[in-house]
């Protein structure tokens, strides 16, 4: 079921960002997080890159090696974190992917949606935009949220650990929303009025839709991207050979 956004609610959220040798994207990620309308309580970076990410915002920088790299890197890094939950000091976790665009009120809206009644929240109708070939697509998901748009409380930590206990499926989001304890309260919210996040594709390789096949709608002049994220669209010009 989808819902509109409730009133504001104050909550300490720990950001969790998996990354691996993606310096340009990580630099932009720091920019999007630095201008959030609520203070960042804690930010944990899970990094198995050959070259360490340049963390400039006081993040907890957890380094991994060859044992986590590969197709299931995301699952393995999240599992390592959830086996040591004492590292997490926030009331909830927001998964912040290093290559996506986040609005300045992303965390404020997420905390509002969690409130004191939800254990996990997400945003419906994920919008993906490939900045390398200027194609985009609006999904119709209303039963689960993308990993980058999922925020969960401590009450969900045991379920998250159970989901990532093995490497059988890299799509943590689908498993979180579809294979976890139904007694835990979860809600999908409608974008209000615009999405609080745009899933950016094409900066690096990936296994999700938008990385592996061309998205449906062409935006040759970049008008759609500017409509979605305003002047921030300029930051992505360098990733397309002919510019936006």
Protein Blocks (a to p, Z undefined) as FASTA:
>chain_A
ZZddddddddddddddddehilklmmmmmmmmmmpcbdcfbacdddfbfbdcddfehpac
ddddfklgcjklmmmmmmmmmmmmmlpmbfbdcdddfkbccdfklmmmmmmmnmmmbfbd
cdehiacddfklopacddfbfkbccfklcccdfklmmmmmmmmmpckbfblmlmmmmmcc
fkbccddddddfbcfbdcdehjagcfbehjlpccfbdcfkommmmmmnommlmmmmmmpm
noZZ
